[in-house]
């Protein structure tokens, strides 16, 4: 199916609407009127014969078709942005130091591989990476960018949403052999869990418009996501694990997922930085690169 230039523009507009959270915010961000933004979304829905967004007076929400379509539209928008940025880099090669902090697990799985590629493109940019699951005082430590899995709380900082990470409920084959597999959300509370202390002990699942919330308990708790996964692999209990961490272990037979017909709340990943840092070209390059890297990683997982 051939795609027109007009449709490509509509796809980019759609990705901005999702990321900005409203038609008005997207219109302001990309310099179009709200009416033009609305036109592009309606045009896409008419062309494909599906609803991409559920609208209300105060908010928008992606339909399942919208979620799938957004993943592809976001890649197109970011590739176009990256192409423009590459031209700029040819004219003025960026240099200098960037200090970054991020959680250990997402750091090893995503940030380190991303920074490796980033350095090959921008060899004059120096990197100082701190891996820790604790929340670092960005200003005190002189951090340029913190990767966090929670919305911004400190109003003195700025943030950009980098990714939405899917999660799954997992246990080891040995654990399920001993205790059986839960087949309903109600059964989860009767199982032992490996508790990750930096998140809530409540697990919420959705199916057919209904939400199920379960309090989970366990005899092992940790503040480290990698340790949490290792305990689950070791048969110590169930765990809610990001898909990027679970997929290869599931394929290798070390983990098994349960209740896959229910939807778990995803993890929003943010890049947090001091207000003045937004003017740094090298920081903008890194944030754009990480956003694109996360998007590609999630797209790859979706095809597994």
C-alpha positions in Angstrom: 0.0 0.0 0.0 1.5 3.3 -1.1 1.6 6.2 1.4 1.1 9.8 0.3 3.0 12.7 1.7 -0.2 13.9 3.3 -0.7 10.7 5.1 2.9 10.7 6.3 2.2 14.2 7.8 -0.9 12.9 9.5 1.1 10.0 11.0 3.6 12.4 12.5 0.8 14.6 13.8 -0.8 11.5 15.4 2.4 10.6 17.2 2.6 14.2 18.6 -1.0 14.1 19.8 -0.3 10.9 21.7 3.0 12.2 23.2 1.6 15.6 24.2 -1.6 14.1 25.6 -4.1 16.4 23.8 -5.0 18.0 20.5 -4.3 21.5 21.9 -0.9 20.6 23.3 0.1 18.9 20.1 -1.0 21.8 18.0 1.0 24.2 20.1 4.0 21.9 20.0 4.2 21.5 16.3 2.9 24.9 15.3 -0.5 24.0 13.8 -4.0 25.0 14.7 -6.1 22.6 16.8 -8.6 22.2 13.9 -5.8 21.1 11.5 -4.6 18.6 14.1 -8.1 17.2 14.5 -8.4 17.0 10.7 -5.3 14.8 10.4 -6.5 12.4 13.1 -10.0 12.1 11.5 -8.4 11.6 8.1 -6.3 8.7 9.4 -9.3 7.0 11.0 -11.3 7.4 7.9 -8.5 6.0 5.7 -8.0 2.9 7.9 -11.6 2.5 9.0 -10.7 2.2 12.7 -10.9 4.4 15.7 -7.4 5.4 16.9 -8.3 7.6 19.8 -11.2 7.7 22.3 -12.0 11.3 23.0 -13.6 13.0 26.0 -13.9 16.6 27.0 -10.8 16.3 29.2 -8.6 13.6 27.8 -7.8 11.2 25.0 -7.0 7.5 25.2 -5.5 5.1 22.7 -7.6 2.2 21.4 -5.8 -1.1 20.9 -5.5 -0.2 17.2 -4.2 3.2 18.1 -1.5 1.7 20.3 -0.3 -0.6 17.6 -0.4 2.2 15.0 1.3 4.7 17.3 4.4 2.5 17.7 5.0 2.7 14.0 4.1 6.4 13.6 6.5 7.3 16.4 9.4 5.6 14.7 8.6 7.5 11.5 8.5 10.8 13.4 11.8 10.1 15.2 13.6 8.9 12.1 12.7 12.2 10.4 13.9 14.1 13.4 17.1 12.1 13.5 17.7 12.7 9.8 17.5 16.5 10.4 19.7 16.2 13.5 22.3 14.3 11.6 22.6 17.2 9.1 23.1 19.6 12.0 25.8 17.3 13.4 27.7 17.4 10.2 27.9 21.2 10.5 28.7 21.3 14.2 30.0 18.2 15.9 29.0 18.2 19.6 31.4 17.6 22.4 31.6 17.8 26.2 30.7 15.7 29.2 27.2 14.3 30.1 26.6 12.8 33.5 23.7 10.2 33.5 22.1 8.2 36.2 19.6 5.3 35.8 18.3 2.2 37.4 20.5 -0.9 37.2 18.3 -3.2 35.2 17.1 -0.8 32.6 20.6 0.6 32.5 22.2 -2.8 31.6 19.4 -3.9 29.2 18.8 -0.6 27.4 20.9 2.5 28.4 24.3 0.9 28.2 23.7 -0.6 24.7 22.2 2.7 23.6 25.1 4.8 24.9 27.5 2.5 23.1 25.8 3.3 19.8 25.5 7.0 20.8 29.3 7.3 21.4 30.0 5.8 18.0 28.0 8.5 16.4 29.2 11.3 18.7 32.8 10.3 19.7 33.6 13.7 21.2 30.9 13.5 23.8 32.2 12.1 27.1 29.9 10.0 29.3 29.8 9.5 33.1 27.1 6.8 33.9 25.9 6.1 37.4 23.8 2.9 37.8 21.7 2.9 40.9 18.1 2.0 41.8 18.1 4.9 44.4 16.7 8.3 43.4 19.7 10.6 43.0 19.6 14.3 43.8 20.2 15.6 40.3 21.2 19.1 41.2 23.4 18.1 44.1 25.2 15.5 42.1 25.5 17.6 39.0 23.6 15.1 36.9 22.6 16.1 33.3 20.0 13.4 32.8 18.3 10.9 35.1 16.3 8.0 33.8 13.3 7.3 36.0 10.2 5.1 35.9 7.9 7.5 37.6 6.2 10.9 36.7 8.0 14.1 37.7 7.5 15.1 41.3 10.0 17.9 41.8 8.6 21.0 39.9 12.1 22.5 39.8 13.1 19.9 37.2 12.0 19.1 33.7 11.1 15.8 32.1 10.5 14.1 28.8 8.7 10.8 28.4 11.0 8.4 26.7 9.2 5.2 26.5 6.3 3.0 27.7 7.6 -0.4 28.8 5.3 -3.4 28.8 5.5 -5.8 31.8 4.4 -9.4 32.5 3.8 -11.7 35.4 6.3 -14.5 35.6 7.5 -17.4 37.7 10.0 -20.2 37.2 9.0 -23.7 35.9 10.2 -25.1 39.3 7.9 -22.7 41.2 4.9 -23.6 39.1 5.6 -27.3 39.4 5.4 -26.9 43.2 2.6 -24.4 43.5 0.7 -24.5 40.3 -0.1 -21.6 37.8 -2.6 -19.0 38.7 -5.4 -18.8 36.1 -7.4 -15.9 37.6 -6.3 -12.6 39.2 -8.0 -13.7 42.5 -5.5 -16.6 42.7 -2.5 -14.3 42.7 -2.9 -13.3 46.3 -2.5 -16.9 47.4 1.0 -17.1 45.8 4.4 -16.0 47.1 6.0 -12.9 45.5 9.4 -11.5 45.2 8.7 -7.9 46.3 10.4 -5.0 44.5 10.4 -2.3 47.1 10.5 0.7 44.7 7.0 -0.1 43.4 3.6 -0.7 44.9 2.7 -4.1 46.4 -0.6 -3.8 44.5 -0.9 -5.5 41.1 -3.6 -4.2 38.7 -4.8 -6.2 35.7 -7.5 -5.3 33.1 -9.7 -7.4 30.9 -12.8 -6.6 29.0 -13.1 -3.2 30.7 -12.8 -4.6 34.2 -9.9 -3.9 36.6 -8.6 -6.4 39.1 -6.4 -5.2 41.9 -4.4 -7.7 44.1 -2.3 -7.1 47.1 0.9 -9.3 46.8 3.1 -10.6 49.7 6.3 -12.4 49.9 9.2 -13.3 52.1 11.9 -11.8 49.8 12.1 -8.1 49.1 14.8 -6.1 47.3 15.4 -2.6 46.0 17.2 -3.9 42.9 15.3 -4.9 39.8 18.0 -7.3 38.6 18.0 -9.1 42.0 14.2 -9.3 41.8 14.4 -11.1 38.5 17.1 -13.4 39.7 15.0 -14.5 42.7 12.1 -15.1 40.4 14.2 -17.2 38.1 15.5 -19.1 41.1 11.9 -20.2 42.1 11.5 -17.9 45.1 8.1 -16.5 43.9 6.3 -14.6 41.2 7.3 -11.2 40.0 6.1 -8.4 37.7 9.0 -8.1 35.3 9.5 -5.7 32.3 9.2 -7.4 29.0 12.7 -6.5 27.9 14.0 -8.4 30.9 11.7 -11.4 30.7 11.5 -12.2 27.0 14.9 -14.0 26.6 14.4 -15.9 29.8 11.0 -17.0 28.7 12.4 -18.2 25.4 15.2 -20.0 27.2 12.6 -21.8 29.5 13.9 -20.1 32.6 10.7 -18.2 33.1 7.0 -18.7 32.3 4.4 -15.9 32.0 0.9 -16.2 33.4 -2.4 -14.4 32.9 -1.2 -13.3 29.5 -4.8 -12.5 28.4 -4.9 -9.7 31.0 -3.4 -6.3 30.5 -0.9 -5.0 33.0 -0.2 -1.3 33.5 3.0 -0.4 31.6 5.9 1.5 33.1 6.4 5.0 31.8 10.1 5.9 31.5 11.1 9.5 31.8 14.3 11.5 31.2 14.6 14.1 34.0 17.0 17.0 33.8 17.6 20.5 35.3 15.9 23.4 33.6 19.1 24.9 32.3 20.2 21.6 30.8 17.5 21.8 28.1 19.7 24.3 26.2 22.5 21.8 25.9 22.8 20.5 22.3 24.5 17.3 23.5 21.8 16.6 26.0 19.1 17.1 23.4 20.9 14.7 21.1 21.1 12.1 23.8 17.4 12.4 24.8 16.3 12.1 21.2 18.6 9.2 20.7 17.4 7.3 23.8 13.8 7.9 22.9 14.4 6.4 19.4 16.4 3.5 20.9 13.6 2.7 23.4 11.0 2.8 20.6 13.0 0.4 18.4 13.6 -1.9 21.3 9.9 -2.1 22.1 9.0 -2.6 18.4 11.5 -5.5 18.3 9.9 -7.1 21.4 6.4 -6.7 19.9 7.5 -9.0 17.0 8.8 -11.7 19.3 
